[in-house]
Amino acid sequence: MNRLNKSQKEKVRHFQAITDCNESLAASILRSNNWNLERAIEYVFAEGMEYSNIKPAVLEKIFKEYKDKDEDLVMAEGIGRFCDDLGVDPSDPITLVISRYMAAATMGEYTKDEFFRGFQRLNCDSVSAMKKKLPTLRKELSDDDKFKDTYEYAFGFSREKGQKSLTLDTAIGMWKLLFGIYEWTLCDSWCDFIETNHKKAITKDTWFQLFEFAKQFGDDLSNYDEDGAWPYLIDEFVEWRQEQEGMKA
């Protein structure tokens, strides 16, 4: 903790006393929450985190297996090898679940803190141990609440650095991936509408509300209330969809 100021060190100690996690992880979580102690603690308990006492030296050895030769990061090539060793394709949605446990900020790279965090939260001291947990992690994609966590996490994870919104192409790709699991039958229709009529980046509000919309209405829009508090884009989609259905009738 030598690089931390007095206030930050005190917050780390307080955080450790409450969460019982190690010093390095405490500092990492506080840093990712802008040193807001209350918010960091809420984040931990909201996620239901459990931290292991796996020695950093063990995780350092695993990290070095995949880190970039020039950067202190696991980048695309290393992530590819990591996925190979887990026996999954990099495009498999399970990688989103793993990245969520890491609280990884950016697609295509893992910092050391993020990499360590994922192994600690999953209580894994090896890649083979994590591989054994994949069936359990995959079940999270079938649980509505856990799926929602991954869906909402995917927005920030998929954004380009420094951007508040998600590029249209990326959003459509992620929707098709995620709603392919959730089996929302109007996903292709939604993506067609967005490509044809919107042609702009996707905001966080639209991304989050679309899941609630899909969950509430599925493929039956007959009870949709245009006076509800839905984003205007969803209102326009429902109108467009009803027009499309009317043309088919």
Buried (B, 14 or more C-beta within 10 A) or exposed (E): EEEBEEEBBEBBEBBBEEBEBBBBBBBBBBBBBEBEBEBBBEBBEEBEBEBBEBEBEBBEEBBEEBBEEEEEBBBEEBBEEBBEBBEBEEEBBBBBBBBBBBBBBBBEBBBBBBBBBBBBBBBBBBBEEBBEBBEEBBEBBEEEEBBBBBBBBBBBBBBEEEEEBBBBEBBBBBBEBBBEBBEBEBBBBBBBBBEEEBEEBBBBEBBBBBBEBBBEBEEEBEEBEEEEEBBEBBBBBBBBBEEEEEEEE
